[in-house]
Amino acid sequence: MNAVAISPLFNSDQKQKPHLIVAGGIPARETARTKFQGFDIHICNVIYEEEVGKLLNPNQIGPINALAFFPDGKGFITGEEGGYSRVYKFDQTYWENDLFK
């Protein structure tokens, strides 16, 4: 684990999301020697201490070293070791599915 971010909607009066995102990965020098990707992004419910979702990005080529939620909580951005940044936006499933409450 290299980075953690807590949702700005953690204690919101509307559309509360007690979530955090966790990411990391194996060291970049080992990525060429293994089939293991290990660069997953996990969404966890802080209250229930459970993983409620996981994002798998097959284009990810290095560990994630930085995470930040958008101020409105509708997505987040990652910073990768290779110098890439990726933007993720939550779709309607995140807002409507009971699993993500």
C-alpha positions in Angstrom: 0.0 0.0 0.0 1.4 3.3 -1.1 -1.5 5.7 -0.8 -4.8 6.2 0.9 -7.5 8.9 0.5 -10.7 9.4 2.6 -13.8 10.5 0.7 -14.9 14.1 1.3 -18.4 12.7 1.7 -17.4 10.7 4.7 -19.6 12.7 7.1 -21.8 14.5 4.6 -25.4 15.2 5.4 -26.4 14.1 1.9 -25.2 11.1 0.0 -22.8 10.0 2.8 -20.1 7.7 1.6 -17.9 6.5 4.5 -15.3 5.3 2.1 -11.6 5.4 1.5 -9.5 4.3 -1.5 -6.3 2.4 -1.1 -3.7 1.7 -3.8 -0.1 0.7 -4.3 1.6 -2.1 -6.2 4.7 -4.1 -6.5 8.0 -2.2 -7.0 8.4 -1.0 -10.6 11.7 -2.9 -11.1 9.8 -6.2 -10.6 7.0 -5.6 -13.1 8.9 -6.9 -16.1 9.7 -10.2 -14.3 6.2 -11.2 -13.2 2.7 -11.6 -14.6 1.3 -10.3 -11.3 -0.1 -6.8 -11.9 -0.9 -5.8 -8.3 -1.8 -2.3 -9.2 -5.5 -2.5 -8.1 -7.4 0.3 -6.5 -9.6 -0.8 -3.6 -12.7 1.0 -2.3 -13.3 0.2 1.4 -16.1 1.1 3.8 -14.5 2.5 6.9 -17.4 1.8 9.2 -17.8 -1.9 8.3 -14.1 -2.4 7.6 -14.9 -4.2 4.3 -13.8 -3.9 0.7 -16.9 -2.8 -1.3 -15.2 -2.5 -4.7 -12.0 -2.9 -6.7 -10.8 -1.2 -9.9 -8.6 -3.2 -12.2 -6.7 -1.2 -14.8 -4.9 -3.4 -17.4 -3.1 -0.4 -18.7 -1.5 0.3 -15.3 2.3 0.0 -15.7 3.6 1.0 -12.4 2.7 1.4 -8.7 0.3 4.1 -7.6 2.0 6.5 -5.2 -0.6 9.3 -4.9 -4.4 9.4 -4.5 -6.9 12.3 -4.1 -10.7 12.5 -4.2 -12.3 15.2 -6.1 -13.6 17.9 -3.7 -17.2 16.9 -4.5 -16.4 13.2 -4.0 -17.6 12.2 -7.5 -14.3 10.7 -8.5 -10.6 10.6 -7.8 -7.2 11.0 -9.4 -4.1 8.8 -9.1 -0.4 9.5 -9.6 1.7 6.6 -10.8 5.4 6.0 -10.5 5.9 6.2 -14.3 4.8 9.8 -14.2 1.2 9.2 -15.3 -1.9 10.6 -13.8 -5.3 9.0 -14.3 -8.7 10.4 -13.6 -11.6 8.2 -12.4 -15.2 9.2 -12.1 -17.8 7.2 -10.3 -20.8 6.1 -12.4 -24.5 5.9 -11.3 -23.9 2.4 -9.8 -21.7 3.9 -7.1 -24.5 6.3 -6.1 -27.5 4.0 -6.3 -26.2 0.5 -5.4 -26.8 -0.5 -1.7 -23.4 -2.2 -1.8 -21.7 1.1 -1.9 -23.5 2.6 1.1 
